[in-house]
């Protein structure tokens, strides 16, 4: 039996990650994570949002820390797996729609005691007891790579300005180096996630990003090191969301 514990703060494991929530649409990235000792709890397709985002974990699930989560109403298999691991939902069901902002209820980014989120449509459980950093970008989790409690990487100017204004360390990178089916480009937060306190996993080859050197330097200065899950261009799969870590 493997001993594990919940990740206390969303996006910020303090040990080697055992379980993440991620898209069920990309089995090759799941296999690469499994090679790293990570068990992936996959999403199912949600028919209520646009096809390119229907499997995205950061659209369908939000981990609040301390075993608590909120989840979209069609994710029954994922919910059962989470409950089997001792997690519990704070909502009966979240319904999404395919017209913005009806699709962003769960797409907020928790950074320690803060939450970066759009101005409307975000589930109240995510904002409770946190300092709210309100931004014009509603797809906040897609747009943020959380590095540590005080540092993040984003490709969205509104998020960069808002987070800098509250004292966070932020690296602003260019758009266009991350693929997302159905769109001209994807987002930096949607292609990655931490799989240990000091390891950031990227879906695809980080070296293909136009600001690769800046990203590696920013991570290194904070004792976080990137790994690439496979080759080819970075892909926005809807984030890697760590929920448990080995004891």
Beta strands, then each sheet from edge to edge (+ up, - down):
strand 1: 4-6
strand 2: 17-22
strand 3: 39-42
strand 4: 61-65
strand 5: 68-71
strand 6: 88-89
strand 7: 109-111
strand 8: 114-118
strand 9: 131-135
strand 10: 144-148
strand 11: 151-154
strand 12: 169-172
strand 13: 178-179
strand 14: 192-196
strand 15: 199-203
strand 16: 225-229
strand 17: 234-235
strand 18: 241-246
sheet 1: 1+ 18- 2+ 3+
sheet 2: 4+ 5- 6-
sheet 3: 7+ 8- 9-
sheet 4: 10+ 11- 12-
sheet 5: 13+ 17+
sheet 6: 14+ 15- 16-
end
